[in-house]
Amino acid sequence: MVQGRRRAENGVPGLQQLRYVSADQWNRFYLPFAREYLDRAQLMRVTAFQAYQSYLSITDPLR
């Protein structure tokens, strides 16, 4: 990855991979708290992506 190489060249440690949050965790815990901090445009995006949540949360892609 270009950014990782660029960080290493500048002596900056690489970023850790974000931990996975399941759809259930997102819907039951994170989303209710996040809603009050999202602006209208962000809330519209989150709502629109909920239709695709089952596809976006696949952890083991079909082979």
N, CA, C and O atoms as a CHARMM CRD file, in Angstrom:
* protein
*
  252
    1    1 MET  N      0.84000  -1.17400   0.00000 PROA 1      0.00000
    2    1 MET  CA     0.00000   0.00000   0.00000 PROA 1      0.00000
    3    1 MET  C      0.88700   1.24000   0.00000 PROA 1      0.00000
    4    1 MET  O      1.89400   1.28900   0.70700 PROA 1      0.00000
    5    2 VAL  N      0.52300   2.21300  -0.77200 PROA 2      0.00000
    6    2 VAL  CA     1.32400   3.42200  -0.93200 PROA 2      0.00000
    7    2 VAL  C      1.41500   4.19300   0.38000 PROA 2      0.00000
    8    2 VAL  O      2.50300   4.63200   0.75300 PROA 2      0.00000
    9    3 GLN  N      0.30800   4.37000   1.08400 PROA 3      0.00000
   10    3 GLN  CA     0.33600   5.13600   2.32900 PROA 3      0.00000
   11    3 GLN  C      1.21600   4.46300   3.36900 PROA 3      0.00000
   12    3 GLN  O      1.95500   5.14400   4.08000 PROA 3      0.00000
   13    4 GLY  N      1.15500   3.14400   3.47200 PROA 4      0.00000
   14    4 GLY  CA     1.98200   2.42400   4.43200 PROA 4      0.00000
   15    4 GLY  C      3.45800   2.61000   4.13500 PROA 4      0.00000
   16    4 GLY  O      4.26000   2.79300   5.05100 PROA 4      0.00000
   17    5 ARG  N      3.81600   2.56600   2.87200 PROA 5      0.00000
   18    5 ARG  CA     5.21000   2.76600   2.47500 PROA 5      0.00000
   19    5 ARG  C      5.64000   4.19500   2.77400 PROA 5      0.00000
   20    5 ARG  O      6.74400   4.42700   3.26600 PROA 5      0.00000
   21    6 ARG  N      4.77800   5.14100   2.48000 PROA 6      0.00000
   22    6 ARG  CA     5.08000   6.54700   2.72800 PROA 6      0.00000
   23    6 ARG  C      5.27300   6.80700   4.21800 PROA 6      0.00000
   24    6 ARG  O      6.16400   7.56200   4.60700 PROA 6      0.00000
   25    7 ARG  N      4.45500   6.19300   5.04000 PROA 7      0.00000
   26    7 ARG  CA     4.59700   6.36300   6.49200 PROA 7      0.00000
   27    7 ARG  C      5.93800   5.80000   6.94700 PROA 7      0.00000
   28    7 ARG  O      6.63600   6.42700   7.74400 PROA 7      0.00000
   29    8 ALA  N      6.30400   4.61700   6.44600 PROA 8      0.00000
   30    8 ALA  CA     7.56300   3.98400   6.83200 PROA 8      0.00000
   31    8 ALA  C      8.76000   4.83100   6.40200 PROA 8      0.00000
   32    8 ALA  O      9.72700   4.96600   7.15200 PROA 8      0.00000
   33    9 GLU  N      8.69800   5.39800   5.20500 PROA 9      0.00000
   34    9 GLU  CA     9.78700   6.24300   4.71500 PROA 9      0.00000
   35    9 GLU  C      9.99800   7.46800   5.60300 PROA 9      0.00000
   36    9 GLU  O     11.11300   7.97900   5.70700 PROA 9      0.00000
   37   10 ASN  N      8.94000   7.93200   6.23500 PROA 10     0.00000
   38   10 ASN  CA     9.01700   9.11400   7.09800 PROA 10     0.00000
   39   10 ASN  C      9.18400   8.76000   8.56800 PROA 10     0.00000
   40   10 ASN  O      9.10300   9.63100   9.43400 PROA 10     0.00000
   41   11 GLY  N      9.41800   7.48200   8.85300 PROA 11     0.00000
   42   11 GLY  CA     9.65300   7.06000  10.22600 PROA 11     0.00000
   43   11 GLY  C      8.41900   7.05800  11.11400 PROA 11     0.00000
   44   11 GLY  O      8.52500   7.08700  12.34000 PROA 11     0.00000
   45   12 VAL  N      7.26200   7.02400  10.49700 PROA 12     0.00000
   46   12 VAL  CA     6.00400   7.01300  11.25100 PROA 12     0.00000
   47   12 VAL  C      5.48500   5.57600  11.28100 PROA 12     0.00000
   48   12 VAL  O      5.42300   4.92300  10.23900 PROA 12     0.00000
   49   13 PRO  N      5.11200   5.07600  12.46200 PROA 13     0.00000
   50   13 PRO  CA     4.62800   3.69900  12.52700 PROA 13     0.00000
   51   13 PRO  C      3.34200   3.50900  11.72500 PROA 13     0.00000
   52   13 PRO  O      2.54500   4.43600  11.57600 PROA 13     0.00000
   53   14 GLY  N      3.15600   2.30500  11.21700 PROA 14     0.00000
   54   14 GLY  CA     1.96900   1.98600  10.43400 PROA 14     0.00000
   55   14 GLY  C      0.71000   2.00400  11.27800 PROA 14     0.00000
   56   14 GLY  O      0.76200   1.91900  12.50500 PROA 14     0.00000
   57   15 LEU  N     -0.40800   2.11400  10.60800 PROA 15     0.00000
   58   15 LEU  CA    -1.69100   2.11200  11.30000 PROA 15     0.00000
   59   15 LEU  C     -2.14200   0.68200  11.55900 PROA 15     0.00000
   60   15 LEU  O     -1.93000  -0.20500  10.73300 PROA 15     0.00000
   61   16 GLN  N     -2.76100   0.46700  12.70500 PROA 16     0.00000
   62   16 GLN  CA    -3.29400  -0.85300  13.00500 PROA 16     0.00000
   63   16 GLN  C     -4.61200  -1.03300  12.26300 PROA 16     0.00000
   64   16 GLN  O     -5.33700  -0.06800  12.01700 PROA 16     0.00000
   65   17 GLN  N     -4.91100  -2.27500  11.91200 PROA 17     0.00000
   66   17 GLN  CA    -6.15800  -2.56400  11.23300 PROA 17     0.00000
   67   17 GLN  C     -7.31600  -2.34700  12.20600 PROA 17     0.00000
   68   17 GLN  O     -7.24600  -2.74000  13.37100 PROA 17     0.00000
   69   18 LEU  N     -8.37800  -1.71600  11.71100 PROA 18     0.00000
   70   18 LEU  CA    -9.54400  -1.48100  12.55200 PROA 18     0.00000
   71   18 LEU  C    -10.20600  -2.79900  12.92300 PROA 18     0.00000
   72   18 LEU  O    -10.21200  -3.75100  12.14300 PROA 18     0.00000
   73   19 ARG  N    -10.76000  -2.83700  14.12100 PROA 19     0.00000
   74   19 ARG  CA   -11.42300  -4.07000  14.52400 PROA 19     0.00000
   75   19 ARG  C    -12.78300  -4.14000  13.85500 PROA 19     0.00000
   76   19 ARG  O    -13.42200  -3.11600  13.60800 PROA 19     0.00000
   77   20 TYR  N    -13.21400  -5.34100  13.56900 PROA 20     0.00000
   78   20 TYR  CA   -14.46900  -5.58200  12.87500 PROA 20     0.00000
   79   20 TYR  C    -15.64000  -5.40300  13.83500 PROA 20     0.00000
   80   20 TYR  O    -15.60300  -5.90800  14.95700 PROA 20     0.00000
   81   21 VAL  N    -16.65600  -4.70300  13.41200 PROA 21     0.00000
   82   21 VAL  CA   -17.88400  -4.54000  14.18600 PROA 21     0.00000
   83   21 VAL  C    -18.98400  -5.23800  13.40300 PROA 21     0.00000
   84   21 VAL  O    -19.24900  -4.89400  12.25100 PROA 21     0.00000
   85   22 SER  N    -19.62100  -6.21500  14.02600 PROA 22     0.00000
   86   22 SER  CA   -20.67400  -6.95500  13.32600 PROA 22     0.00000
   87   22 SER  C    -21.89000  -6.05600  13.10100 PROA 22     0.00000
   88   22 SER  O    -22.04800  -5.02600  13.75700 PROA 22     0.00000
   89   23 ALA  N    -22.73500  -6.46000  12.17200 PROA 23     0.00000
   90   23 ALA  CA   -23.95200  -5.70000  11.88800 PROA 23     0.00000
   91   23 ALA  C    -24.82700  -5.61400  13.13100 PROA 23     0.00000
   92   23 ALA  O    -25.43800  -4.57900  13.39400 PROA 23     0.00000
   93   24 ASP  N    -24.88800  -6.69200  13.88800 PROA 24     0.00000
   94   24 ASP  CA   -25.69000  -6.70600  15.11100 PROA 24     0.00000
   95   24 ASP  C    -25.13900  -5.71000  16.13500 PROA 24     0.00000
   96   24 ASP  O    -25.89900  -4.96500  16.75300 PROA 24     0.00000
   97   25 GLN  N    -23.81600  -5.70300  16.30900 PROA 25     0.00000
   98   25 GLN  CA   -23.20400  -4.73900  17.23100 PROA 25     0.00000
   99   25 GLN  C    -23.49000  -3.30900  16.77600 PROA 25     0.00000
  100   25 GLN  O    -23.83200  -2.44600  17.58400 PROA 25     0.00000
  101   26 TRP  N    -23.34700  -3.07000  15.48100 PROA 26     0.00000
  102   26 TRP  CA   -23.56500  -1.73000  14.94600 PROA 26     0.00000
  103   26 TRP  C    -24.99800  -1.27400  15.20100 PROA 26     0.00000
  104   26 TRP  O    -25.22400  -0.17000  15.69800 PROA 26     0.00000
  105   27 ASN  N    -25.96800  -2.12700  14.86000 PROA 27     0.00000
  106   27 ASN  CA   -27.37500  -1.75000  14.97800 PROA 27     0.00000
  107   27 ASN  C    -27.85300  -1.62000  16.42100 PROA 27     0.00000
  108   27 ASN  O    -28.65900  -0.74400  16.73400 PROA 27     0.00000
  109   28 ARG  N    -27.36100  -2.47900  17.28700 PROA 28     0.00000
  110   28 ARG  CA   -27.86000  -2.49100  18.65900 PROA 28     0.00000
  111   28 ARG  C    -27.13000  -1.52700  19.58400 PROA 28     0.00000
  112   28 ARG  O    -27.72100  -1.02900  20.54200 PROA 28     0.00000
  113   29 PHE  N    -25.85900  -1.25700  19.31500 PROA 29     0.00000
  114   29 PHE  CA   -25.10000  -0.42300  20.24200 PROA 29     0.00000
  115   29 PHE  C    -24.60400   0.88600  19.62600 PROA 29     0.00000
  116   29 PHE  O    -24.94800   1.96800  20.10100 PROA 29     0.00000
  117   30 TYR  N    -23.80300   0.78700  18.57600 PROA 30     0.00000
  118   30 TYR  CA   -23.14000   1.98000  18.03900 PROA 30     0.00000
  119   30 TYR  C    -24.09700   2.96200  17.36000 PROA 30     0.00000
  120   30 TYR  O    -24.02700   4.16600  17.60900 PROA 30     0.00000
  121   31 LEU  N    -24.97900   2.46200  16.51500 PROA 31     0.00000
  122   31 LEU  CA   -25.85800   3.35500  15.75500 PROA 31     0.00000
  123   31 LEU  C    -26.75900   4.21600  16.63900 PROA 31     0.00000
  124   31 LEU  O    -26.85800   5.41800  16.38900 PROA 31     0.00000
  125   32 PRO  N    -27.42100   3.66500  17.65900 PROA 32     0.00000
  126   32 PRO  CA   -28.25700   4.53700  18.49700 PROA 32     0.00000
  127   32 PRO  C    -27.47800   5.69500  19.13300 PROA 32     0.00000
  128   32 PRO  O    -28.00400   6.80200  19.24600 PROA 32     0.00000
  129   33 PHE  N    -26.24700   5.45400  19.54200 PROA 33     0.00000
  130   33 PHE  CA   -25.43900   6.52500  20.12500 PROA 33     0.00000
  131   33 PHE  C    -24.91500   7.47900  19.05100 PROA 33     0.00000
  132   33 PHE  O    -24.78900   8.67900  19.29300 PROA 33     0.00000
  133   34 ALA  N    -24.61100   6.94800  17.87200 PROA 34     0.00000
  134   34 ALA  CA   -24.03800   7.77300  16.80700 PROA 34     0.00000
  135   34 ALA  C    -25.06300   8.70600  16.18100 PROA 34     0.00000
  136   34 ALA  O    -24.70800   9.79000  15.71600 PROA 34     0.00000
  137   35 ARG  N    -26.32300   8.30400  16.16100 PROA 35     0.00000
  138   35 ARG  CA   -27.36300   9.10200  15.49100 PROA 35     0.00000
  139   35 ARG  C    -27.38600  10.56100  15.95100 PROA 35     0.00000
  140   35 ARG  O    -27.57300  11.45700  15.12800 PROA 35     0.00000
  141   36 GLU  N    -27.20400  10.81400  17.22200 PROA 36     0.00000
  142   36 GLU  CA   -27.29100  12.19400  17.70500 PROA 36     0.00000
  143   36 GLU  C    -26.11600  13.05700  17.24300 PROA 36     0.00000
  144   36 GLU  O    -26.19100  14.28400  17.30700 PROA 36     0.00000
  145   37 TYR  N    -25.03600  12.43200  16.78000 PROA 37     0.00000
  146   37 TYR  CA   -23.85900  13.18600  16.33900 PROA 37     0.00000
  147   37 TYR  C    -23.74300  13.27800  14.82100 PROA 37     0.00000
  148   37 TYR  O    -22.90100  14.01800  14.31300 PROA 37     0.00000
  149   38 LEU  N    -24.57000  12.54200  14.09600 PROA 38     0.00000
  150   38 LEU  CA   -24.51700  12.56400  12.63800 PROA 38     0.00000
  151   38 LEU  C    -25.31000  13.75000  12.11000 PROA 38     0.00000
  152   38 LEU  O    -26.38400  14.07300  12.61900 PROA 38     0.00000
  153   39 ASP  N    -24.76300  14.39700  11.07500 PROA 39     0.00000
  154   39 ASP  CA   -25.54800  15.46500  10.45900 PROA 39     0.00000
  155   39 ASP  C    -26.54600  14.83400   9.48500 PROA 39     0.00000
  156   39 ASP  O    -26.55200  13.61900   9.29100 PROA 39     0.00000
  157   40 ARG  N    -27.37100  15.65800   8.88800 PROA 40     0.00000
  158   40 ARG  CA   -28.44200  15.14200   8.03100 PROA 40     0.00000
  159   40 ARG  C    -27.91500  14.30100   6.86600 PROA 40     0.00000
  160   40 ARG  O    -28.47000  13.24600   6.56100 PROA 40     0.00000
  161   41 ALA  N    -26.85300  14.76500   6.22000 PROA 41     0.00000
  162   41 ALA  CA   -26.29400  14.03800   5.07400 PROA 41     0.00000
  163   41 ALA  C    -25.72600  12.68800   5.50500 PROA 41     0.00000
  164   41 ALA  O    -25.92400  11.68500   4.81900 PROA 41     0.00000
  165   42 GLN  N    -25.02400  12.65600   6.63300 PROA 42     0.00000
  166   42 GLN  CA   -24.46700  11.39700   7.12900 PROA 42     0.00000
  167   42 GLN  C    -25.57800  10.42900   7.50600 PROA 42     0.00000
  168   42 GLN  O    -25.47900   9.23300   7.23100 PROA 42     0.00000
  169   43 LEU  N    -26.62000  10.92900   8.12700 PROA 43     0.00000
  170   43 LEU  CA   -27.74500  10.09400   8.51800 PROA 43     0.00000
  171   43 LEU  C    -28.44800   9.50900   7.29800 PROA 43     0.00000
  172   43 LEU  O    -28.89500   8.36200   7.32100 PROA 43     0.00000
  173   44 MET  N    -28.54200  10.29900   6.24000 PROA 44     0.00000
  174   44 MET  CA   -29.14500   9.79900   4.99800 PROA 44     0.00000
  175   44 MET  C    -28.30100   8.67500   4.40700 PROA 44     0.00000
  176   44 MET  O    -28.84900   7.68800   3.91500 PROA 44     0.00000
  177   45 ARG  N    -26.97600   8.80800   4.44700 PROA 45     0.00000
  178   45 ARG  CA   -26.09700   7.75800   3.92300 PROA 45     0.00000
  179   45 ARG  C    -26.21900   6.48200   4.74400 PROA 45     0.00000
  180   45 ARG  O    -26.32700   5.38700   4.19100 PROA 45     0.00000
  181   46 VAL  N    -26.20200   6.62900   6.06200 PROA 46     0.00000
  182   46 VAL  CA   -26.31600   5.46100   6.93800 PROA 46     0.00000
  183   46 VAL  C    -27.63100   4.74700   6.67300 PROA 46     0.00000
  184   46 VAL  O    -27.67100   3.51900   6.59500 PROA 46     0.00000
  185   47 THR  N    -28.69700   5.50600   6.53600 PROA 47     0.00000
  186   47 THR  CA   -30.01300   4.92700   6.27300 PROA 47     0.00000
  187   47 THR  C    -30.03100   4.22800   4.91600 PROA 47     0.00000
  188   47 THR  O    -30.58700   3.13700   4.78900 PROA 47     0.00000
  189   48 ALA  N    -29.43300   4.84100   3.91000 PROA 48     0.00000
  190   48 ALA  CA   -29.40500   4.23500   2.57600 PROA 48     0.00000
  191   48 ALA  C    -28.59800   2.94100   2.56700 PROA 48     0.00000
  192   48 ALA  O    -28.99300   1.97300   1.91800 PROA 48     0.00000
  193   49 PHE  N    -27.47500   2.91300   3.27900 PROA 49     0.00000
  194   49 PHE  CA   -26.63600   1.71700   3.29600 PROA 49     0.00000
  195   49 PHE  C    -27.24900   0.57000   4.08700 PROA 49     0.00000
  196   49 PHE  O    -26.81500  -0.57200   3.94000 PROA 49     0.00000
  197   50 GLN  N    -28.24200   0.84300   4.92000 PROA 50     0.00000
  198   50 GLN  CA   -28.87700  -0.23300   5.67900 PROA 50     0.00000
  199   50 GLN  C    -29.51400  -1.26100   4.75700 PROA 50     0.00000
  200   50 GLN  O    -29.61500  -2.43300   5.11800 PROA 50     0.00000
  201   51 ALA  N    -29.94400  -0.84200   3.57200 PROA 51     0.00000
  202   51 ALA  CA   -30.52200  -1.77700   2.60900 PROA 51     0.00000
  203   51 ALA  C    -29.49100  -2.79900   2.13500 PROA 51     0.00000
  204   51 ALA  O    -29.85600  -3.91000   1.75000 PROA 51     0.00000
  205   52 TYR  N    -28.22700  -2.44200   2.15800 PROA 52     0.00000
  206   52 TYR  CA   -27.15200  -3.31400   1.68400 PROA 52     0.00000
  207   52 TYR  C    -26.34000  -3.92500   2.82300 PROA 52     0.00000
  208   52 TYR  O    -25.32200  -4.57200   2.57900 PROA 52     0.00000
  209   53 GLN  N    -26.77500  -3.72800   4.04100 PROA 53     0.00000
  210   53 GLN  CA   -26.00000  -4.15200   5.20300 PROA 53     0.00000
  211   53 GLN  C    -25.69200  -5.64400   5.20300 PROA 53     0.00000
  212   53 GLN  O    -24.58800  -6.04400   5.57400 PROA 53     0.00000
  213   54 SER  N    -26.63400  -6.46200   4.80000 PROA 54     0.00000
  214   54 SER  CA   -26.37400  -7.90400   4.80200 PROA 54     0.00000
  215   54 SER  C    -25.26300  -8.26600   3.81600 PROA 54     0.00000
  216   54 SER  O    -24.48600  -9.18600   4.07000 PROA 54     0.00000
  217   55 TYR  N    -25.18400  -7.55700   2.70300 PROA 55     0.00000
  218   55 TYR  CA   -24.12600  -7.81600   1.73000 PROA 55     0.00000
  219   55 TYR  C    -22.78900  -7.25100   2.19900 PROA 55     0.00000
  220   55 TYR  O    -21.74800  -7.88000   2.00700 PROA 55     0.00000
  221   56 LEU  N    -22.81200  -6.07200   2.81000 PROA 56     0.00000
  222   56 LEU  CA   -21.58500  -5.41200   3.24500 PROA 56     0.00000
  223   56 LEU  C    -20.96900  -6.05400   4.48000 PROA 56     0.00000
  224   56 LEU  O    -19.79700  -5.82300   4.77600 PROA 56     0.00000
  225   57 SER  N    -21.74500  -6.85600   5.20200 PROA 57     0.00000
  226   57 SER  CA   -21.23400  -7.45700   6.43500 PROA 57     0.00000
  227   57 SER  C    -20.75200  -8.88900   6.24900 PROA 57     0.00000
  228   57 SER  O    -20.47900  -9.57600   7.23400 PROA 57     0.00000
  229   58 ILE  N    -20.64300  -9.35000   5.01800 PROA 58     0.00000
  230   58 ILE  CA   -20.14200 -10.70200   4.75400 PROA 58     0.00000
  231   58 ILE  C    -18.65600 -10.74600   5.09400 PROA 58     0.00000
  232   58 ILE  O    -17.86500  -9.97400   4.55100 PROA 58     0.00000
  233   59 THR  N    -18.28200 -11.65000   5.99400 PROA 59     0.00000
  234   59 THR  CA   -16.87300 -11.74900   6.39400 PROA 59     0.00000
  235   59 THR  C    -16.12100 -12.81300   5.61000 PROA 59     0.00000
  236   59 THR  O    -14.89400 -12.77100   5.52700 PROA 59     0.00000
  237   60 ASP  N    -16.84400 -13.76200   5.03500 PROA 60     0.00000
  238   60 ASP  CA   -16.21700 -14.82800   4.26100 PROA 60     0.00000
  239   60 ASP  C    -16.83900 -14.82200   2.86600 PROA 60     0.00000
  240   60 ASP  O    -17.88500 -15.43700   2.65700 PROA 60     0.00000
  241   61 PRO  N    -16.20900 -14.13400   1.90500 PROA 61     0.00000
  242   61 PRO  CA   -16.79800 -14.01700   0.57100 PROA 61     0.00000
  243   61 PRO  C    -16.98300 -15.37000  -0.10700 PROA 61     0.00000
  244   61 PRO  O    -16.26000 -16.32900   0.16200 PROA 61     0.00000
  245   62 LEU  N    -17.95400 -15.41500  -0.97600 PROA 62     0.00000
  246   62 LEU  CA   -18.21200 -16.64400  -1.73400 PROA 62     0.00000
  247   62 LEU  C    -17.04700 -16.92400  -2.66600 PROA 62     0.00000
  248   62 LEU  O    -16.44100 -16.00500  -3.21700 PROA 62     0.00000
  249   63 ARG  N    -16.74600 -18.18000  -2.83300 PROA 63     0.00000
  250   63 ARG  CA   -15.62200 -18.54800  -3.70900 PROA 63     0.00000
  251   63 ARG  C    -16.10300 -19.28400  -4.91200 PROA 63     0.00000
  252   63 ARG  O    -15.29900 -19.67300  -5.76000 PROA 63     0.00000
